[in-house]
Amino acid sequence: MGDSSSNTIVVDEASIYTVTVSYKTPVGEDPATYETCAVSSSVFVGPAFDFDLNQTAESSCYNENVVNFAPNTPVEGDWAYQVQGDSTSFVSLGRGFELNLNVSNYPVREL
């Protein structure tokens, strides 16, 4: 996989991998002097997968202010919108597993 002096690992199997990083106390030093804490993070390594995006409404009227968007599998993503006609800029809405969009907070398209 890797070694203690490398920042690279090589994997040959799709899976969720967890990496833990901690400060290595120098030889001959008292570990209590450094009071280090390990930090861990996990990531899925594997091929891309297909999913469908479900939404609770195709359009919204004055009395229907929230439209929910959610993939059909638990996958986290970055949510953003783009104003129709503007092909260059996206407005970030944050990261999450689903998006509850209060449509009254966003621009109205003039017909």
C-alpha positions, 0 to 999 in steps of 0.5 A: 500500500505505502510506507511511512515515508511516502504520501502515496498509496496504490490500491487495486480494489474498489473500496472505502479506504481510511487514511490516518495521519499523525506526527511522528515523534523524533527518535529519543524524544518524549512523546508526551512533549508533543501531545499529537492527535491523529487525524483520519479521513475516508474516501471511496476509491472505485469506478464512477456509478450512475444515479438518478436525481429525484425532485418533488416538483417540476415547477413552483407556484406561490403556495409551493415554496420548497422543492426537494432534490435528492439522488436515489442513492446516498451520495454527497455532492456540491449543489449549485444553480445556474441562471437560464441564459448565463452559461458561464457562472454557477452559484454554490448552494453548499454540500450535502446529500440532498437539497431543499430549495426554497424557491422564493430565495432565488431569481424569477425567470421572466416569461 
